[in-house]
Amino acid sequence: MKDLWAALALVAVLEGLLLFAFPSLWKRTAEQLLAMPARQLRLMGGLILAVGLVALTLVRR
């Protein structure tokens, strides 16, 4: 459970870093995401999820 909280904290740090360092880029990206169809967003989310699970598996070995 401690690892889960550490992982969530790291996600918050990375998200905050991107917002802090590149606010204009983040806003443009958010606008592009809003314009995308839900099907395409689901596909992107699934791909990111799969890559993350593979990376987690490799890191945890």
Buried (B, 14 or more C-beta within 10 A) or exposed (E): EEEEEEEEEEEEEEEEEEEEEEEEEBEEEEEEEEEEEEEEEEEEEEEEEEEEEEEEEEEEE
